[in-house]
Structures are given as C-alpha cells and as structure tokens.
Amino acid sequence: MRPFSVGQKWRNDNTTHGLFFGEVIEASAQGRWGTVVITDDQGNVLDTYIGTAEAFQASGEWQLIEE
C-alpha cells in the first residue's frame, strides 16, 4: 500500500454513478492517515474521506493517478 501524500490524486470509474476524483489534502503519521476530498467530474465537492490509506486503497474502487 502506498502512503497518502498531500496533492496525491485518485480516480474512481463507477459504472453506475460515473467518474469521481479524490485529492489528498492532509496526511499524517507518515501518510498512514489522511483526508481526501471527493469530487465529481465537474469539480463539485461530494464527500470527504478521513481515515487510513490502507482502507481507502483496499476498497479497490480507487486507483492512483500516476503523475
């Protein structure tokens, strides 16, 4: 699992609801925890995830956008 880092971007292609993006805005404990702002493809803020990088990545729904 990759640790969270501020500015990291994620993508979720949901077949039912469309395309979503996540951006890490805060990371702590060497990236083990973080805050991810989730937006739609229009940039509208939909939700915020606060928790472990491991749980976020283990869902399998989110893919890291390689820079």
N, CA, C and O atoms as a Maestro MAE file, in Angstrom:
{
 s_m_m2io_version
 :::
 2.0.0
}

f_m_ct {
 s_m_title
 :::
 protein
 m_atom[268] {
  # First column is atom index #
  i_m_mmod_type
  r_m_x_coord
  r_m_y_coord
  r_m_z_coord
  i_m_residue_number
  s_m_chain_name
  s_m_pdb_residue_name
  s_m_pdb_atom_name
  i_m_atomic_number
  :::
  1 25 0.830 -1.183 0.000 1 A "MET " " N  " 7
  2 3 0.000 0.000 0.000 1 A "MET " " CA " 6
  3 2 0.874 1.246 0.000 1 A "MET " " C  " 6
  4 15 1.896 1.310 0.683 1 A "MET " " O  " 8
  5 25 0.456 2.217 -0.768 2 A "ARG " " N  " 7
  6 3 1.167 3.496 -0.805 2 A "ARG " " CA " 6
  7 2 0.668 4.404 0.301 2 A "ARG " " C  " 6
  8 15 -0.532 4.447 0.571 2 A "ARG " " O  " 8
  9 25 1.557 5.122 0.938 3 A "PRO " " N  " 7
  10 3 1.100 6.103 1.934 3 A "PRO " " CA " 6
  11 2 0.452 7.294 1.233 3 A "PRO " " C  " 6
  12 15 0.747 7.581 0.074 3 A "PRO " " O  " 8
  13 25 -0.423 7.973 1.941 4 A "PHE " " N  " 7
  14 3 -1.005 9.210 1.431 4 A "PHE " " CA " 6
  15 2 0.062 10.296 1.436 4 A "PHE " " C  " 6
  16 15 0.935 10.323 2.303 4 A "PHE " " O  " 8
  17 25 -0.022 11.188 0.459 5 A "SER " " N  " 7
  18 3 0.794 12.396 0.460 5 A "SER " " CA " 6
  19 2 -0.072 13.537 -0.067 5 A "SER " " C  " 6
  20 15 -0.907 13.342 -0.951 5 A "SER " " O  " 8
  21 25 0.134 14.711 0.480 6 A "VAL " " N  " 7
  22 3 -0.662 15.869 0.092 6 A "VAL " " CA " 6
  23 2 -0.506 16.115 -1.408 6 A "VAL " " C  " 6
  24 15 0.606 16.129 -1.935 6 A "VAL " " O  " 8
  25 25 -1.637 16.309 -2.085 7 A "GLY " " N  " 7
  26 3 -1.652 16.555 -3.523 7 A "GLY " " CA " 6
  27 2 -1.844 15.300 -4.354 7 A "GLY " " C  " 6
  28 15 -2.080 15.385 -5.559 7 A "GLY " " O  " 8
  29 25 -1.747 14.142 -3.730 8 A "GLN " " N  " 7
  30 3 -1.947 12.877 -4.440 8 A "GLN " " CA " 6
  31 2 -3.369 12.842 -5.009 8 A "GLN " " C  " 6
  32 15 -4.319 13.264 -4.349 8 A "GLN " " O  " 8
  33 25 -3.506 12.333 -6.243 9 A "LYS " " N  " 7
  34 3 -4.808 12.308 -6.901 9 A "LYS " " CA " 6
  35 2 -5.227 10.871 -7.203 9 A "LYS " " C  " 6
  36 15 -4.415 10.031 -7.591 9 A "LYS " " O  " 8
  37 25 -6.529 10.617 -7.010 10 A "TRP " " N  " 7
  38 3 -7.122 9.295 -7.189 10 A "TRP " " CA " 6
  39 2 -8.315 9.405 -8.126 10 A "TRP " " C  " 6
  40 15 -8.889 10.481 -8.298 10 A "TRP " " O  " 8
  41 25 -8.683 8.273 -8.733 11 A "ARG " " N  " 7
  42 3 -9.789 8.232 -9.696 11 A "ARG " " CA " 6
  43 2 -10.651 7.007 -9.412 11 A "ARG " " C  " 6
  44 15 -10.145 5.940 -9.063 11 A "ARG " " O  " 8
  45 25 -11.959 7.179 -9.568 12 A "ASN " " N  " 7
  46 3 -12.909 6.083 -9.382 12 A "ASN " " CA " 6
  47 2 -13.889 6.111 -10.541 12 A "ASN " " C  " 6
  48 15 -14.701 7.030 -10.648 12 A "ASN " " O  " 8
  49 25 -13.821 5.108 -11.414 13 A "ASP " " N  " 7
  50 3 -14.764 4.967 -12.526 13 A "ASP " " CA " 6
  51 2 -15.889 4.053 -12.073 13 A "ASP " " C  " 6
  52 15 -15.774 2.830 -12.151 13 A "ASP " " O  " 8
  53 25 -16.972 4.644 -11.602 14 A "ASN " " N  " 7
  54 3 -18.103 3.878 -11.109 14 A "ASN " " CA " 6
  55 2 -19.070 3.650 -12.262 14 A "ASN " " C  " 6
  56 15 -19.578 4.609 -12.843 14 A "ASN " " O  " 8
  57 25 -19.328 2.394 -12.598 15 A "THR " " N  " 7
  58 3 -20.167 2.089 -13.759 15 A "THR " " CA " 6
  59 2 -21.598 2.575 -13.598 15 A "THR " " C  " 6
  60 15 -22.275 2.823 -14.595 15 A "THR " " O  " 8
  61 25 -22.068 2.716 -12.378 16 A "THR " " N  " 7
  62 3 -23.437 3.164 -12.140 16 A "THR " " CA " 6
  63 2 -23.547 4.679 -12.006 16 A "THR " " C  " 6
  64 15 -24.472 5.287 -12.545 16 A "THR " " O  " 8
  65 25 -22.615 5.282 -11.297 17 A "HIS " " N  " 7
  66 3 -22.745 6.698 -10.952 17 A "HIS " " CA " 6
  67 2 -21.788 7.637 -11.671 17 A "HIS " " C  " 6
  68 15 -21.919 8.854 -11.545 17 A "HIS " " O  " 8
  69 25 -20.833 7.105 -12.420 18 A "GLY " " N  " 7
  70 3 -19.944 7.962 -13.189 18 A "GLY " " CA " 6
  71 2 -18.537 8.052 -12.631 18 A "GLY " " C  " 6
  72 15 -18.075 7.181 -11.894 18 A "GLY " " O  " 8
  73 25 -17.879 9.120 -13.003 19 A "LEU " " N  " 7
  74 3 -16.475 9.332 -12.690 19 A "LEU " " CA " 6
  75 2 -16.321 10.234 -11.471 19 A "LEU " " C  " 6
  76 15 -16.968 11.277 -11.366 19 A "LEU " " O  " 8
  77 25 -15.451 9.812 -10.550 20 A "PHE " " N  " 7
  78 3 -15.173 10.589 -9.343 20 A "PHE " " CA " 6
  79 2 -13.668 10.754 -9.187 20 A "PHE " " C  " 6
  80 15 -12.886 9.916 -9.635 20 A "PHE " " O  " 8
  81 25 -13.282 11.841 -8.548 21 A "PHE " " N  " 7
  82 3 -11.877 12.108 -8.285 21 A "PHE " " CA " 6
  83 2 -11.688 12.351 -6.796 21 A "PHE " " C  " 6
  84 15 -12.583 12.854 -6.117 21 A "PHE " " O  " 8
  85 25 -10.514 11.988 -6.298 22 A "GLY " " N  " 7
  86 3 -10.162 12.255 -4.919 22 A "GLY " " CA " 6
  87 2 -8.796 12.917 -4.874 22 A "GLY " " C  " 6
  88 15 -7.901 12.561 -5.640 22 A "GLY " " O  " 8
  89 25 -8.637 13.873 -3.981 23 A "GLU " " N  " 7
  90 3 -7.346 14.519 -3.795 23 A "GLU " " CA " 6
  91 2 -7.025 14.573 -2.308 23 A "GLU " " C  " 6
  92 15 -7.837 15.029 -1.503 23 A "GLU " " O  " 8
  93 25 -5.839 14.103 -1.956 24 A "VAL " " N  " 7
  94 3 -5.401 14.114 -0.568 24 A "VAL " " CA " 6
  95 2 -5.044 15.546 -0.194 24 A "VAL " " C  " 6
  96 15 -4.176 16.162 -0.814 24 A "VAL " " O  " 8
  97 25 -5.723 16.072 0.828 25 A "ILE " " N  " 7
  98 3 -5.457 17.450 1.252 25 A "ILE " " CA " 6
  99 2 -4.722 17.508 2.581 25 A "ILE " " C  " 6
  100 15 -4.230 18.562 2.982 25 A "ILE " " O  " 8
  101 25 -4.650 16.363 3.266 26 A "GLU " " N  " 7
  102 3 -3.942 16.313 4.544 26 A "GLU " " CA " 6
  103 2 -3.464 14.886 4.765 26 A "GLU " " C  " 6
  104 15 -4.194 13.932 4.494 26 A "GLU " " O  " 8
  105 25 -2.242 14.742 5.255 27 A "ALA " " N  " 7
  106 3 -1.690 13.422 5.558 27 A "ALA " " CA " 6
  107 2 -0.945 13.501 6.884 27 A "ALA " " C  " 6
  108 15 -0.318 14.512 7.200 27 A "ALA " " O  " 8
  109 25 -1.023 12.418 7.653 28 A "SER " " N  " 7
  110 3 -0.328 12.381 8.929 28 A "SER " " CA " 6
  111 2 0.189 10.975 9.197 28 A "SER " " C  " 6
  112 15 -0.117 10.036 8.462 28 A "SER " " O  " 8
  113 25 0.971 10.845 10.253 29 A "ALA " " N  " 7
  114 3 1.550 9.556 10.657 29 A "ALA " " CA " 6
  115 2 2.285 8.894 9.494 29 A "ALA " " C  " 6
  116 15 2.058 7.727 9.178 29 A "ALA " " O  " 8
  117 25 3.176 9.671 8.863 30 A "GLN " " N  " 7
  118 3 3.957 9.199 7.714 30 A "GLN " " CA " 6
  119 2 3.052 8.700 6.578 30 A "GLN " " C  " 6
  120 15 3.409 7.762 5.866 30 A "GLN " " O  " 8
  121 25 1.877 9.332 6.410 31 A "GLY " " N  " 7
  122 3 0.969 9.002 5.312 31 A "GLY " " CA " 6
  123 2 0.025 7.860 5.597 31 A "GLY " " C  " 6
  124 15 -0.719 7.444 4.709 31 A "GLY " " O  " 8
  125 25 0.030 7.337 6.816 32 A "ARG " " N  " 7
  126 3 -0.882 6.221 7.122 32 A "ARG " " CA " 6
  127 2 -2.326 6.690 7.253 32 A "ARG " " C  " 6
  128 15 -3.247 5.907 7.022 32 A "ARG " " O  " 8
  129 25 -2.539 7.935 7.613 33 A "TRP " " N  " 7
  130 3 -3.868 8.532 7.736 33 A "TRP " " CA " 6
  131 2 -3.942 9.749 6.838 33 A "TRP " " C  " 6
  132 15 -2.925 10.366 6.524 33 A "TRP " " O  " 8
  133 25 -5.158 10.090 6.425 34 A "GLY " " N  " 7
  134 3 -5.287 11.289 5.625 34 A "GLY " " CA " 6
  135 2 -6.719 11.718 5.415 34 A "GLY " " C  " 6
  136 15 -7.664 11.042 5.821 34 A "GLY " " O  " 8
  137 25 -6.852 12.861 4.767 35 A "THR " " N  " 7
  138 3 -8.142 13.414 4.387 35 A "THR " " CA " 6
  139 2 -8.156 13.547 2.874 35 A "THR " " C  " 6
  140 15 -7.254 14.142 2.285 35 A "THR " " O  " 8
  141 25 -9.192 12.985 2.247 36 A "VAL " " N  " 7
  142 3 -9.335 13.011 0.796 36 A "VAL " " CA " 6
  143 2 -10.642 13.715 0.462 36 A "VAL " " C  " 6
  144 15 -11.702 13.314 0.944 36 A "VAL " " O  " 8
  145 25 -10.580 14.758 -0.357 37 A "VAL " " N  " 7
  146 3 -11.779 15.437 -0.829 37 A "VAL " " CA " 6
  147 2 -12.206 14.744 -2.126 37 A "VAL " " C  " 6
  148 15 -11.409 14.579 -3.050 37 A "VAL " " O  " 8
  149 25 -13.473 14.343 -2.174 38 A "ILE " " N  " 7
  150 3 -14.009 13.607 -3.321 38 A "ILE " " CA " 6
  151 2 -14.916 14.532 -4.122 38 A "ILE " " C  " 6
  152 15 -15.826 15.158 -3.578 38 A "ILE " " O  " 8
  153 25 -14.649 14.607 -5.441 39 A "THR " " N  " 7
  154 3 -15.424 15.465 -6.331 39 A "THR " " CA " 6
  155 2 -15.963 14.656 -7.508 39 A "THR " " C  " 6
  156 15 -15.504 13.548 -7.784 39 A "THR " " O  " 8
  157 25 -16.950 15.238 -8.194 40 A "ASP " " N  " 7
  158 3 -17.430 14.625 -9.428 40 A "ASP " " CA " 6
  159 2 -16.601 15.158 -10.593 40 A "ASP " " C  " 6
  160 15 -15.655 15.920 -10.394 40 A "ASP " " O  " 8
  161 25 -16.960 14.755 -11.803 41 A "ASP " " N  " 7
  162 3 -16.181 15.166 -12.978 41 A "ASP " " CA " 6
  163 2 -16.364 16.641 -13.329 41 A "ASP " " C  " 6
  164 15 -15.693 17.149 -14.228 41 A "ASP " " O  " 8
  165 25 -17.265 17.332 -12.630 42 A "GLN " " N  " 7
  166 3 -17.459 18.767 -12.823 42 A "GLN " " CA " 6
  167 2 -16.731 19.594 -11.770 42 A "GLN " " C  " 6
  168 15 -16.749 20.824 -11.818 42 A "GLN " " O  " 8
  169 25 -16.081 18.905 -10.806 43 A "GLY " " N  " 7
  170 3 -15.354 19.601 -9.750 43 A "GLY " " CA " 6
  171 2 -16.180 19.921 -8.520 43 A "GLY " " C  " 6
  172 15 -15.698 20.598 -7.612 43 A "GLY " " O  " 8
  173 25 -17.424 19.442 -8.474 44 A "ASN " " N  " 7
  174 3 -18.279 19.673 -7.309 44 A "ASN " " CA " 6
  175 2 -17.870 18.758 -6.162 44 A "ASN " " C  " 6
  176 15 -17.738 17.549 -6.349 44 A "ASN " " O  " 8
  177 25 -17.672 19.324 -4.984 45 A "VAL " " N  " 7
  178 3 -17.305 18.530 -3.814 45 A "VAL " " CA " 6
  179 2 -18.520 17.711 -3.383 45 A "VAL " " C  " 6
  180 15 -19.599 18.254 -3.142 45 A "VAL " " O  " 8
  181 25 -18.323 16.387 -3.291 46 A "LEU " " N  " 7
  182 3 -19.407 15.479 -2.930 46 A "LEU " " CA " 6
  183 2 -19.261 14.895 -1.529 46 A "LEU " " C  " 6
  184 15 -20.253 14.660 -0.839 46 A "LEU " " O  " 8
  185 25 -18.022 14.664 -1.116 47 A "ASP " " N  " 7
  186 3 -17.791 13.974 0.145 47 A "ASP " " CA " 6
  187 2 -16.348 14.182 0.578 47 A "ASP " " C  " 6
  188 15 -15.525 14.693 -0.181 47 A "ASP " " O  " 8
  189 25 -16.060 13.782 1.791 48 A "THR " " N  " 7
  190 3 -14.705 13.809 2.324 48 A "THR " " CA " 6
  191 2 -14.452 12.487 3.021 48 A "THR " " C  " 6
  192 15 -15.257 12.042 3.838 48 A "THR " " O  " 8
  193 25 -13.336 11.864 2.696 49 A "TYR " " N  " 7
  194 3 -12.920 10.634 3.365 49 A "TYR " " CA " 6
  195 2 -11.843 10.996 4.370 49 A "TYR " " C  " 6
  196 15 -10.882 11.686 4.030 49 A "TYR " " O  " 8
  197 25 -11.994 10.538 5.599 50 A "ILE " " N  " 7
  198 3 -10.974 10.708 6.624 50 A "ILE " " CA " 6
  199 2 -10.701 9.324 7.191 50 A "ILE " " C  " 6
  200 15 -11.588 8.698 7.772 50 A "ILE " " O  " 8
  201 25 -9.478 8.849 7.023 51 A "GLY " " N  " 7
  202 3 -9.146 7.528 7.531 51 A "GLY " " CA " 6
  203 2 -7.806 7.055 7.025 51 A "GLY " " C  " 6
  204 15 -6.966 7.847 6.597 51 A "GLY " " O  " 8
  205 25 -7.620 5.747 7.081 52 A "THR " " N  " 7
  206 3 -6.327 5.182 6.712 52 A "THR " " CA " 6
  207 2 -6.183 5.045 5.207 52 A "THR " " C  " 6
  208 15 -7.154 4.836 4.479 52 A "THR " " O  " 8
  209 25 -4.947 5.169 4.769 53 A "ALA " " N  " 7
  210 3 -4.636 4.944 3.360 53 A "ALA " " CA " 6
  211 2 -4.937 3.495 2.999 53 A "ALA " " C  " 6
  212 15 -5.422 3.208 1.904 53 A "ALA " " O  " 8
  213 25 -4.649 2.596 3.915 54 A "GLU " " N  " 7
  214 3 -4.873 1.171 3.673 54 A "GLU " " CA " 6
  215 2 -6.343 0.863 3.381 54 A "GLU " " C  " 6
  216 15 -6.639 0.147 2.424 54 A "GLU " " O  " 8
  217 25 -7.256 1.384 4.179 55 A "ALA " " N  " 7
  218 3 -8.683 1.144 3.971 55 A "ALA " " CA " 6
  219 2 -9.166 1.770 2.669 55 A "ALA " " C  " 6
  220 15 -9.956 1.166 1.944 55 A "ALA " " O  " 8
  221 25 -8.695 2.977 2.370 56 A "PHE " " N  " 7
  222 3 -9.092 3.673 1.142 56 A "PHE " " CA " 6
  223 2 -8.665 2.868 -0.079 56 A "PHE " " C  " 6
  224 15 -9.452 2.677 -1.005 56 A "PHE " " O  " 8
  225 25 -7.424 2.399 -0.081 57 A "GLN " " N  " 7
  226 3 -6.885 1.673 -1.221 57 A "GLN " " CA " 6
  227 2 -7.423 0.242 -1.295 57 A "GLN " " C  " 6
  228 15 -7.578 -0.304 -2.388 57 A "GLN " " O  " 8
  229 25 -7.704 -0.355 -0.162 58 A "ALA " " N  " 7
  230 3 -8.181 -1.739 -0.132 58 A "ALA " " CA " 6
  231 2 -9.581 -1.874 -0.721 58 A "ALA " " C  " 6
  232 15 -9.984 -2.968 -1.117 58 A "ALA " " O  " 8
  233 25 -10.319 -0.780 -0.782 59 A "SER " " N  " 7
  234 3 -11.666 -0.848 -1.355 59 A "SER " " CA " 6
  235 2 -11.606 -1.300 -2.811 59 A "SER " " C  " 6
  236 15 -12.570 -1.862 -3.333 59 A "SER " " O  " 8
  237 25 -10.466 -1.052 -3.467 60 A "GLY " " N  " 7
  238 3 -10.304 -1.445 -4.863 60 A "GLY " " CA " 6
  239 2 -11.025 -0.553 -5.847 60 A "GLY " " C  " 6
  240 15 -10.869 -0.706 -7.059 60 A "GLY " " O  " 8
  241 25 -11.812 0.376 -5.340 61 A "GLU " " N  " 7
  242 3 -12.561 1.272 -6.207 61 A "GLU " " CA " 6
  243 2 -11.723 2.452 -6.689 61 A "GLU " " C  " 6
  244 15 -11.981 3.014 -7.753 61 A "GLU " " O  " 8
  245 25 -10.726 2.818 -5.904 62 A "TRP " " N  " 7
  246 3 -9.913 3.992 -6.197 62 A "TRP " " CA " 6
  247 2 -8.571 3.578 -6.775 62 A "TRP " " C  " 6
  248 15 -7.906 2.682 -6.255 62 A "TRP " " O  " 8
  249 25 -8.183 4.235 -7.847 63 A "GLN " " N  " 7
  250 3 -6.893 3.981 -8.499 63 A "GLN " " CA " 6
  251 2 -6.076 5.267 -8.474 63 A "GLN " " C  " 6
  252 15 -6.579 6.343 -8.797 63 A "GLN " " O  " 8
  253 25 -4.820 5.141 -8.087 64 A "LEU " " N  " 7
  254 3 -3.922 6.285 -8.048 64 A "LEU " " CA " 6
  255 2 -3.649 6.776 -9.463 64 A "LEU " " C  " 6
  256 15 -3.342 5.986 -10.356 64 A "LEU " " O  " 8
  257 25 -3.761 8.081 -9.657 65 A "ILE " " N  " 7
  258 3 -3.409 8.690 -10.940 65 A "ILE " " CA " 6
  259 2 -1.924 8.962 -10.911 65 A "ILE " " C  " 6
  260 15 -1.459 9.822 -10.163 65 A "ILE " " O  " 8
  261 25 -1.184 8.242 -11.714 66 A "GLU " " N  " 7
  262 3 0.279 8.410 -11.751 66 A "GLU " " CA " 6
  263 2 0.617 9.736 -12.372 66 A "GLU " " C  " 6
  264 15 0.044 10.124 -13.390 66 A "GLU " " O  " 8
  265 25 1.547 10.428 -11.760 67 A "GLU " " N  " 7
  266 3 1.934 11.755 -12.266 67 A "GLU " " CA " 6
  267 2 3.202 11.685 -13.037 67 A "GLU " " C  " 6
  268 15 3.678 12.705 -13.536 67 A "GLU " " O  " 8
  :::
 }
 m_bond[267] {
  # First column is bond index #
  i_m_from
  i_m_to
  i_m_order
  :::
  1 1 2 1
  2 2 3 1
  3 3 4 2
  4 3 5 1
  5 5 6 1
  6 6 7 1
  7 7 8 2
  8 7 9 1
  9 9 10 1
  10 10 11 1
  11 11 12 2
  12 11 13 1
  13 13 14 1
  14 14 15 1
  15 15 16 2
  16 15 17 1
  17 17 18 1
  18 18 19 1
  19 19 20 2
  20 19 21 1
  21 21 22 1
  22 22 23 1
  23 23 24 2
  24 23 25 1
  25 25 26 1
  26 26 27 1
  27 27 28 2
  28 27 29 1
  29 29 30 1
  30 30 31 1
  31 31 32 2
  32 31 33 1
  33 33 34 1
  34 34 35 1
  35 35 36 2
  36 35 37 1
  37 37 38 1
  38 38 39 1
  39 39 40 2
  40 39 41 1
  41 41 42 1
  42 42 43 1
  43 43 44 2
  44 43 45 1
  45 45 46 1
  46 46 47 1
  47 47 48 2
  48 47 49 1
  49 49 50 1
  50 50 51 1
  51 51 52 2
  52 51 53 1
  53 53 54 1
  54 54 55 1
  55 55 56 2
  56 55 57 1
  57 57 58 1
  58 58 59 1
  59 59 60 2
  60 59 61 1
  61 61 62 1
  62 62 63 1
  63 63 64 2
  64 63 65 1
  65 65 66 1
  66 66 67 1
  67 67 68 2
  68 67 69 1
  69 69 70 1
  70 70 71 1
  71 71 72 2
  72 71 73 1
  73 73 74 1
  74 74 75 1
  75 75 76 2
  76 75 77 1
  77 77 78 1
  78 78 79 1
  79 79 80 2
  80 79 81 1
  81 81 82 1
  82 82 83 1
  83 83 84 2
  84 83 85 1
  85 85 86 1
  86 86 87 1
  87 87 88 2
  88 87 89 1
  89 89 90 1
  90 90 91 1
  91 91 92 2
  92 91 93 1
  93 93 94 1
  94 94 95 1
  95 95 96 2
  96 95 97 1
  97 97 98 1
  98 98 99 1
  99 99 100 2
  100 99 101 1
  101 101 102 1
  102 102 103 1
  103 103 104 2
  104 103 105 1
  105 105 106 1
  106 106 107 1
  107 107 108 2
  108 107 109 1
  109 109 110 1
  110 110 111 1
  111 111 112 2
  112 111 113 1
  113 113 114 1
  114 114 115 1
  115 115 116 2
  116 115 117 1
  117 117 118 1
  118 118 119 1
  119 119 120 2
  120 119 121 1
  121 121 122 1
  122 122 123 1
  123 123 124 2
  124 123 125 1
  125 125 126 1
  126 126 127 1
  127 127 128 2
  128 127 129 1
  129 129 130 1
  130 130 131 1
  131 131 132 2
  132 131 133 1
  133 133 134 1
  134 134 135 1
  135 135 136 2
  136 135 137 1
  137 137 138 1
  138 138 139 1
  139 139 140 2
  140 139 141 1
  141 141 142 1
  142 142 143 1
  143 143 144 2
  144 143 145 1
  145 145 146 1
  146 146 147 1
  147 147 148 2
  148 147 149 1
  149 149 150 1
  150 150 151 1
  151 151 152 2
  152 151 153 1
  153 153 154 1
  154 154 155 1
  155 155 156 2
  156 155 157 1
  157 157 158 1
  158 158 159 1
  159 159 160 2
  160 159 161 1
  161 161 162 1
  162 162 163 1
  163 163 164 2
  164 163 165 1
  165 165 166 1
  166 166 167 1
  167 167 168 2
  168 167 169 1
  169 169 170 1
  170 170 171 1
  171 171 172 2
  172 171 173 1
  173 173 174 1
  174 174 175 1
  175 175 176 2
  176 175 177 1
  177 177 178 1
  178 178 179 1
  179 179 180 2
  180 179 181 1
  181 181 182 1
  182 182 183 1
  183 183 184 2
  184 183 185 1
  185 185 186 1
  186 186 187 1
  187 187 188 2
  188 187 189 1
  189 189 190 1
  190 190 191 1
  191 191 192 2
  192 191 193 1
  193 193 194 1
  194 194 195 1
  195 195 196 2
  196 195 197 1
  197 197 198 1
  198 198 199 1
  199 199 200 2
  200 199 201 1
  201 201 202 1
  202 202 203 1
  203 203 204 2
  204 203 205 1
  205 205 206 1
  206 206 207 1
  207 207 208 2
  208 207 209 1
  209 209 210 1
  210 210 211 1
  211 211 212 2
  212 211 213 1
  213 213 214 1
  214 214 215 1
  215 215 216 2
  216 215 217 1
  217 217 218 1
  218 218 219 1
  219 219 220 2
  220 219 221 1
  221 221 222 1
  222 222 223 1
  223 223 224 2
  224 223 225 1
  225 225 226 1
  226 226 227 1
  227 227 228 2
  228 227 229 1
  229 229 230 1
  230 230 231 1
  231 231 232 2
  232 231 233 1
  233 233 234 1
  234 234 235 1
  235 235 236 2
  236 235 237 1
  237 237 238 1
  238 238 239 1
  239 239 240 2
  240 239 241 1
  241 241 242 1
  242 242 243 1
  243 243 244 2
  244 243 245 1
  245 245 246 1
  246 246 247 1
  247 247 248 2
  248 247 249 1
  249 249 250 1
  250 250 251 1
  251 251 252 2
  252 251 253 1
  253 253 254 1
  254 254 255 1
  255 255 256 2
  256 255 257 1
  257 257 258 1
  258 258 259 1
  259 259 260 2
  260 259 261 1
  261 261 262 1
  262 262 263 1
  263 263 264 2
  264 263 265 1
  265 265 266 1
  266 266 267 1
  267 267 268 2
  :::
 }
}
